[in-house]
Amino acid sequence: MFFDHFEYYDVQATRRESKAEGKAEDILSILEDLGRVPDNLRTRILEEQDLDLLTTWVKGSARAASVEEFIMKYLPELKES
């Protein structure tokens, strides 16, 4: 009876989401040092949940000379016209 109203809580899923948020924030922080981060890029980065891809983006953002270079290499579909 005590657990009748207990909701399942997936600790691992919450941990993965937190890691993804942290990586996304790191990417944005690095890119913001390089220049203005377009809203569509910011949204795309914050929505990503694939930790391997986010890790690639963290490394790529650290190596990029500009926000535009990062976009062209990793997310060319977001290139602003």
VMD Tcl script that draws the C-alpha trace (Angstrom):
set ca {
  {0.00 0.00 0.00}
  {2.89 2.35 0.70}
  {4.12 2.10 -2.91}
  {0.73 2.34 -4.60}
  {1.40 5.89 -5.77}
  {5.13 5.53 -6.32}
  {6.26 6.72 -9.76}
  {9.11 5.03 -11.57}
  {12.21 7.20 -11.68}
  {14.95 6.32 -14.14}
  {18.14 7.54 -12.49}
  {20.33 6.59 -15.46}
  {18.13 8.52 -17.92}
  {18.27 11.57 -15.67}
  {22.05 11.23 -15.44}
  {22.36 11.02 -19.26}
  {20.15 14.09 -19.69}
  {22.25 16.02 -17.18}
  {25.47 15.05 -18.96}
  {23.97 16.11 -22.30}
  {22.91 19.47 -20.86}
  {26.38 20.02 -19.43}
  {28.10 19.22 -22.71}
  {25.70 21.47 -24.63}
  {26.41 24.32 -22.22}
  {30.15 23.75 -22.66}
  {29.82 23.92 -26.45}
  {27.81 27.11 -26.28}
  {30.24 28.69 -23.84}
  {33.18 27.98 -26.14}
  {31.31 29.18 -29.24}
  {30.17 32.37 -27.49}
  {33.84 33.25 -27.01}
  {34.21 33.05 -30.79}
  {31.24 35.25 -31.66}
  {27.46 35.45 -31.81}
  {25.75 32.04 -31.70}
  {22.69 32.02 -33.98}
  {19.44 31.00 -32.32}
  {18.98 28.00 -34.62}
  {22.44 26.67 -33.67}
  {21.81 27.26 -29.96}
  {18.50 25.39 -30.19}
  {20.03 22.50 -32.14}
  {22.85 22.07 -29.63}
  {20.55 22.24 -26.61}
  {18.16 19.66 -28.10}
  {20.87 17.07 -28.82}
  {20.94 14.06 -26.47}
  {23.56 11.86 -28.17}
  {26.53 12.03 -25.79}
  {29.02 10.82 -28.40}
  {27.93 13.50 -30.85}
  {28.03 16.16 -28.14}
  {31.56 15.07 -27.23}
  {32.57 15.47 -30.88}
  {31.01 18.93 -30.90}
  {32.81 19.94 -27.68}
  {36.13 19.02 -29.24}
  {35.16 20.67 -32.53}
  {34.09 23.88 -30.86}
  {37.42 24.04 -29.02}
  {39.29 23.68 -32.33}
  {37.12 26.04 -34.39}
  {38.44 29.46 -35.29}
  {34.91 30.87 -35.55}
  {31.25 30.00 -35.04}
  {30.89 29.89 -38.82}
  {33.70 27.33 -39.12}
  {32.00 25.13 -36.50}
  {28.70 25.33 -38.37}
  {30.29 24.52 -41.73}
  {32.12 21.48 -40.36}
  {29.52 19.99 -38.01}
  {26.09 21.41 -38.90}
  {26.21 22.76 -42.48}
  {22.43 22.42 -42.78}
  {22.15 25.33 -40.33}
  {24.24 27.72 -42.41}
  {22.51 31.08 -42.56}
  {21.89 32.41 -46.03}
}
mol new
graphics top color blue
foreach p $ca { graphics top sphere $p radius 0.5 }
foreach p [lrange $ca 0 end-1] q [lrange $ca 1 end] { graphics top cylinder $p $q radius 0.2 }
display resetview
